[in-house]
Amino acid sequence: MKIASILGLNARSRLYLSHNSVKSRKIADSKLMTKRVLKKAGIPIPQIYAKFKNPEDVSSFDWSKLPGAFALKPSRGLGGEGIIVVKKKLVDGSWFTTQRTRVSVDDLKLQVFDILEGAYSLGNFPDVAYIEEFIGRHKSFKKYAYRGTPDIRVIVFNKVPVMAMLRLPTKESGGRANIHQGAIAVGIDIASGITTHAVWHGQEIHYKPDTNRKLHGIKIPTWTKVLETAVSCQIATGLEYVGVDIVLHPEKGPMILEINARPGLQIQLANKAGLKKRLERVEDLQVRDAEHGVKIAKALFAERFADRVMAEEGIKTIGVWEDVKVVGADKKKHLVKAKIDTGAWKSSIDKDLAKKLGISSGSNVLWTKTYKSSLGKEVRKVVSLTFYLAGTRIATIANTATRSHLRTPLIIGRKDLKGFLVKADKEVK
């Protein structure tokens, strides 16, 4: 990870938190207000069973009606403090928590009174307590998380999900998914939804503590839906820069647990990548909606898991001139001659060919960019491009440009050549 790409606290506050309005920060700082806004926007959230604004609410509430599993939380709590999560009701009417402690109705009441007095809020200001649905562990995470429910933190900026991590509860964290309490942070490849690197107490680890279970290679279910839900949350709350915490309901799918207008920066360690560079790449883009934002993210921030496979199979050798198969809008493969150009970073396709293949219109256009040359200014579209090179499928982005006067309508830049060896004397097959 390059130092220049890392986002520090001062830069985060100066360059990105300033994008968030006072109104949007006020929504983010109250979990209950956040849930009202999201519910109105039709974004899935856990069901709320009760709210306590004053001591009278506590005494008038029928505690016997609570289900066997739920979570008691402060509306303005920080870092997971003040939360009690129960998952089983006992015969005597008490409950068993995820930390394997027994709590009674009186214990819950005392916790609510502490919350109302501001014991867990920023500045110890009076707060509101609420009880919401407990979301159990999705089957995909059961062997990786200790008792509690894992969540997925997605950093969203300008309607684009720029980085994500899976937070796994441990014995040390007491079943909570908070990193500073001892949970594990696992980076996620934005394009595929597959975990990449894991960090625990600031140190990289490869296996779940005290087990031989690998933490990389975990496939997050309904990944595209997770990202789209995160972006929809950013749009609904009005925050430009936000950390969205999502849980996977075993039956209902992605749900917003809470949002953070000042998300921490440990996510960079988990991904072995800096936020600064990613944020700069999407800052000035015109993003239409959540679907468009996710498409941009997948095109820009792919980790290229195929590289590992290619390395295991042996490096493939290609020439300067190659026949490739480009996937058109009709999902068919079209044979196209390409130049392998290690001097170019990004791939480029002739605009007339792109139009003919149906890939330079509609949602396949990610954004437009103005280029200056000796001939003047030219507005080029940047499109999603999928092609097969030497039998390897590559999904990337490409500029569209006028190439009718050149030898090939497609050049493949070095960004898309990882895992290949280019030999100048190798002829096209």
C-alpha positions in Angstrom: 0.0 0.0 0.0 1.5 3.3 -1.1 1.8 6.1 1.5 0.5 8.6 -1.0 -2.8 6.7 -1.4 -3.6 6.5 2.4 -6.3 8.7 3.8 -5.4 10.2 7.2 -7.7 11.7 9.8 -6.9 15.3 9.0 -7.4 14.8 5.2 -10.6 12.9 5.9 -12.0 15.8 7.9 -10.8 18.5 5.6 -11.5 17.0 2.2 -14.5 14.6 2.7 -16.4 15.0 6.0 -16.9 18.7 4.9 -19.1 17.3 2.1 -21.7 16.2 4.7 -24.3 18.9 5.5 -25.4 19.7 9.1 -28.8 18.2 8.4 -27.3 14.9 7.1 -24.9 14.6 10.0 -27.8 15.1 12.4 -29.6 12.1 10.8 -26.5 9.9 11.0 -25.9 10.8 14.7 -29.3 9.4 15.7 -29.9 5.7 14.9 -33.6 6.2 15.3 -33.7 9.2 13.0 -31.7 7.2 10.5 -34.1 4.4 10.6 -37.1 6.7 10.1 -35.5 8.2 7.0 -34.5 4.8 5.6 -37.9 3.2 6.3 -39.6 6.1 4.4 -37.2 5.5 1.5 -38.2 1.8 1.4 -34.7 0.6 2.5 -34.7 -2.6 4.6 -34.0 -2.1 8.3 -34.5 -4.4 11.4 -37.9 -4.2 13.0 -38.2 -1.9 16.0 -40.2 -3.3 19.0 -40.0 -0.5 21.4 -38.8 3.1 22.0 -38.0 4.7 25.4 -37.9 8.5 25.6 -38.5 8.9 29.3 -38.8 6.9 32.5 -42.6 6.6 32.1 -42.1 4.7 28.9 -40.1 2.1 30.8 -42.7 1.5 33.5 -45.6 1.4 31.1 -44.0 -1.1 28.7 -45.1 -4.7 28.8 -41.7 -6.5 28.9 -43.3 -9.9 28.8 -44.2 -9.3 25.1 -40.6 -9.2 24.0 -39.5 -12.1 21.8 -36.7 -14.5 22.6 -34.1 -12.6 20.7 -33.6 -8.8 20.4 -31.1 -6.0 20.8 -31.4 -3.1 23.3 -29.5 0.0 22.0 -28.9 3.7 22.7 -29.9 5.9 19.8 -26.7 8.0 19.9 -24.3 5.3 21.2 -20.7 5.1 20.0 -18.6 2.2 19.2 -21.1 -0.5 20.2 -21.2 0.7 23.8 -24.4 0.3 25.8 -25.8 -2.5 23.6 -27.3 -5.6 25.1 -28.0 -8.4 22.6 -30.1 -11.4 23.8 -30.8 -14.5 21.8 -32.7 -16.8 24.0 -35.6 -16.5 26.5 -35.4 -18.7 29.6 -38.2 -20.4 31.5 -38.1 -18.0 34.4 -38.7 -15.0 32.0 -35.2 -13.8 31.9 -32.9 -13.9 28.8 -29.5 -15.3 27.8 -27.2 -12.8 26.0 -24.7 -13.4 23.2 -22.0 -13.0 25.9 -23.5 -15.9 27.9 -24.8 -13.8 30.7 -28.3 -13.8 32.2 -30.4 -10.6 32.2 -33.7 -10.0 33.9 -36.4 -7.4 33.2 -34.9 -5.3 36.0 -31.5 -5.5 34.4 -32.9 -4.3 31.1 -34.8 -1.4 32.8 -31.6 -0.3 34.6 -29.8 -0.3 31.2 -32.5 1.8 29.7 -32.3 4.3 32.5 -28.5 4.6 32.0 -29.1 5.2 28.3 -31.7 7.9 29.0 -29.3 9.7 31.3 -26.7 9.7 28.5 -24.2 7.2 29.8 -23.3 6.1 26.3 -23.9 9.2 24.2 -21.3 11.7 22.9 -21.0 14.4 25.6 -23.2 12.4 28.0 -26.3 14.1 26.7 -29.7 12.6 27.5 -30.5 9.9 24.9 -33.3 7.6 23.7 -33.2 3.8 24.0 -34.8 1.4 21.7 -35.3 -2.4 21.2 -35.0 -3.9 17.7 -35.1 -7.2 16.0 -32.0 -9.4 16.5 -30.5 -10.5 13.1 -28.9 -13.9 13.4 -25.9 -15.0 11.6 -26.2 -15.8 7.9 -25.3 -19.4 7.2 -22.3 -18.2 5.1 -20.7 -16.7 8.2 -21.5 -19.3 11.0 -18.1 -20.9 11.0 -16.2 -17.6 11.0 -18.1 -15.5 13.6 -18.1 -16.0 17.3 -21.7 -16.0 18.6 -22.7 -12.5 17.4 -23.7 -11.2 14.0 -21.1 -10.1 11.5 -21.7 -6.9 9.5 -20.3 -5.4 6.4 -19.0 -1.9 6.4 -19.2 -0.1 3.0 -17.6 3.3 2.5 -19.7 5.3 -0.1 -18.7 8.6 -1.7 -20.6 10.4 -4.5 -22.9 7.4 -4.9 -20.0 5.0 -5.5 -19.0 2.2 -3.0 -15.2 2.7 -2.8 -14.2 0.2 -0.2 -15.7 -2.5 2.0 -14.9 -4.9 4.8 -16.5 -7.8 6.7 -16.3 -7.4 10.5 -16.3 -10.7 12.3 -17.1 -11.0 16.0 -14.6 -12.8 18.2 -14.5 -14.2 21.7 -12.5 -11.2 22.8 -15.1 -8.8 21.3 -17.9 -10.5 23.2 -19.8 -11.4 20.0 -19.7 -7.8 18.8 -18.6 -6.7 15.4 -16.6 -3.6 16.6 -13.0 -3.7 15.6 -11.7 -1.6 18.6 -13.3 -4.2 20.9 -11.4 -7.1 19.2 -13.4 -8.0 16.1 -11.6 -9.1 12.9 -11.6 -6.8 9.9 -11.6 -8.6 6.5 -11.2 -6.7 3.3 -13.6 -7.4 0.4 -13.0 -7.2 -3.3 -15.6 -4.7 -4.6 -16.0 -6.4 -7.9 -16.6 -10.0 -6.8 -17.6 -9.8 -3.1 -14.8 -12.2 -2.1 -12.7 -11.5 1.0 -9.1 -10.7 0.4 -7.0 -9.9 3.5 -7.7 -10.0 7.3 -6.5 -7.8 10.1 -6.7 -8.4 13.9 -5.3 -5.9 16.3 -3.6 -4.1 13.4 -1.7 -7.3 12.4 -2.4 -9.3 9.2 -3.8 -12.8 9.9 -4.8 -15.6 7.5 -6.9 -17.8 9.7 -9.6 -17.4 12.2 -7.9 -17.3 15.6 -7.3 -20.8 17.1 -8.7 -22.5 13.9 -7.5 -23.5 10.4 -10.3 -21.6 8.7 -9.1 -19.3 6.0 -10.4 -15.8 6.2 -9.7 -14.9 2.5 -11.8 -16.4 -0.2 -15.2 -16.0 1.6 -17.9 -15.2 -0.9 -20.4 -12.6 0.4 -24.0 -13.6 -0.6 -26.1 -11.2 -2.7 -23.0 -8.9 -3.1 -24.4 -6.6 -5.7 -27.5 -6.1 -3.6 -25.4 -5.3 -0.6 -23.6 -2.5 -2.5 -26.7 -1.1 -4.1 -28.4 -1.0 -0.6 -25.4 0.9 0.8 -25.5 3.5 -2.0 -29.3 3.9 -1.7 -28.7 4.6 2.0 -26.3 7.3 1.2 -28.7 8.9 -1.3 -31.6 8.7 1.2 -29.7 10.3 4.1 -28.1 13.0 2.0 -24.6 12.2 3.2 -21.9 12.5 0.5 -19.3 10.5 2.5 -20.5 7.8 4.8 -19.8 4.4 6.3 -22.8 2.1 5.9 -23.1 -1.0 8.2 -25.1 -3.8 6.7 -26.2 -7.1 8.1 -27.4 -10.1 6.1 -30.7 -11.4 7.4 -30.8 -15.2 6.9 -34.1 -14.9 5.0 -34.7 -11.3 4.0 -31.2 -10.4 2.7 -29.3 -7.1 3.3 -30.5 -4.7 5.9 -29.0 -1.4 7.1 -27.9 -1.7 10.8 -26.6 1.8 11.2 -24.6 4.5 9.4 -21.6 6.6 10.4 -20.8 10.1 9.1 -17.2 9.8 10.4 -16.3 6.2 9.6 -12.9 4.9 10.8 -9.9 4.3 8.6 -8.9 0.8 9.6 -10.7 -0.4 6.5 -7.6 0.6 4.6 -5.5 -2.0 6.5 -8.0 -4.7 5.8 -7.9 -4.0 2.1 -4.2 -3.2 1.8 -5.3 -0.2 -0.2 -5.6 3.5 0.4 -8.9 5.4 0.4 -7.5 8.7 -0.8 -6.7 7.4 -4.3 -10.1 5.8 -4.7 -12.0 8.8 -3.4 -10.1 11.1 -5.9 -11.1 8.8 -8.8 -14.8 9.2 -8.2 -15.1 12.7 -6.8 -16.0 14.4 -10.0 -18.0 11.7 -11.7 -21.7 12.2 -12.6 -23.4 9.2 -11.1 -27.0 8.6 -12.0 -28.2 6.2 -9.3 -27.2 3.3 -7.1 -27.0 0.8 -9.9 -24.7 3.1 -11.9 -22.5 3.7 -8.8 -22.1 0.0 -8.2 -21.2 -0.6 -11.8 -18.5 2.1 -11.7 -17.1 0.7 -8.4 -16.8 -2.8 -9.9 -15.1 -1.5 -12.9 -12.6 0.7 -11.1 -11.7 -1.3 -8.0 -11.5 -5.0 -9.0 -8.8 -7.0 -7.3 -8.3 -9.4 -10.2 -8.7 -12.7 -8.5 -8.0 -14.4 -11.8 -4.4 -13.4 -11.5 -3.9 -15.9 -8.7 -5.4 -18.6 -10.8 -3.2 -17.7 -13.8 -0.1 -17.7 -11.6 -1.0 -21.2 -10.5 -1.6 -22.4 -14.0 1.6 -20.7 -15.4 2.1 -17.3 -17.0 0.5 -17.0 -20.4 2.6 -15.6 -23.2 1.0 -13.3 -25.7 2.3 -11.2 -28.6 2.0 -7.5 -29.5 -0.8 -8.3 -31.9 -3.5 -10.6 -30.7 -7.0 -11.8 -31.7 -9.4 -11.2 -28.8 -13.1 -11.9 -28.4 -15.1 -8.9 -27.2 -18.5 -9.5 -25.6 -21.2 -7.2 -27.2 -24.5 -6.1 -25.9 -26.0 -9.2 -27.5 -23.8 -11.3 -25.1 -22.1 -12.8 -28.1 -18.3 -12.9 -28.6 -17.0 -10.9 -31.5 -13.5 -11.5 -32.9 -11.4 -8.3 -32.9 -7.8 -7.6 -33.6 -6.0 -5.9 -30.7 -2.7 -4.3 -30.0 -1.1 -5.2 -26.7 0.3 -1.8 -25.6 2.3 -1.9 -22.4 2.9 1.8 -22.8 -0.7 2.6 -22.1 -2.3 2.1 -18.7 -6.0 1.8 -19.7 -7.5 -0.1 -22.6 -9.2 1.8 -25.5 -11.7 0.8 -28.1 -12.7 2.4 -31.4 -15.9 4.4 -30.8 -17.5 3.1 -34.1 -16.8 -0.5 -33.1 -18.1 0.2 -29.6 -21.3 1.6 -31.1 -21.6 -1.4 -33.5 -21.3 -3.8 -30.5 -23.9 -1.9 -28.6 -21.6 -1.1 -25.6 -21.4 2.6 -25.9 -24.9 3.5 -24.8 -27.3 3.3 -21.9 -26.1 1.9 -18.5 -22.9 0.5 -20.1 -21.5 4.1 -20.2 -19.9 4.7 -16.9 -18.9 8.4 -17.4 -17.5 10.8 -20.0 -14.2 12.5 -20.0 -12.7 15.4 -21.9 -9.2 14.9 -23.4 -6.9 17.6 -24.8 -4.6 17.0 -27.7 -2.9 18.9 -30.6 -6.2 18.5 -32.4 -8.2 20.2 -29.7 -10.7 18.8 -27.1 -12.4 15.5 -27.5 -15.2 14.1 -25.2 -14.8 10.4 -24.8 -17.1 7.9 -23.2 -15.7 5.4 -20.7 -17.5 2.1 -21.0 -17.6 -1.3 -19.4 -15.7 -3.8 -21.5 -15.5 -7.6 -21.3 -13.2 -9.6 -23.6 -11.3 -12.8 -23.8 -7.5 -12.7 -24.2 -5.7 -16.1 -24.7 -8.7 -17.8 -23.2 -8.8 -15.5 -20.1 -11.9 -13.5 -19.4 -11.2 -9.9 -18.5 -13.8 -7.4 -17.3 -12.6 -3.9 -17.3 -13.2 -0.3 -18.4 -12.1 1.3 -21.6 -12.0 4.7 -23.3 -13.8 5.1 -26.6 -11.8 7.0 -29.2 -11.4 7.4 -33.0 -9.1 4.6 -34.1 -10.3 4.0 -37.7 -7.0 5.4 -39.0 -5.0 3.0 -36.8 -4.0 -0.6 -37.4 -6.3 -2.1 -34.7 -9.6 -0.9 -33.3 -8.6 -2.0 -29.8 -5.6 -1.5 -27.6 -5.1 -3.4 -24.4 -3.3 -1.5 -21.7 -1.1 -2.9 -18.9 -3.9 -2.5 -16.4 -5.5 -5.5 -18.0 -2.3 -7.5 -18.6 -1.5 -8.9 -15.1 -0.6 -12.5 -15.4 0.6 -12.2 -19.0 4.1 -12.1 -20.5 4.3 -10.0 -23.6 6.8 -11.1 -26.2 7.5 -8.8 -29.1 8.5 -11.6 -31.5 5.3 -13.7 -30.8 3.0 -13.7 -33.8 -0.8 -13.8 -33.8 -2.1 -17.3 -33.8 
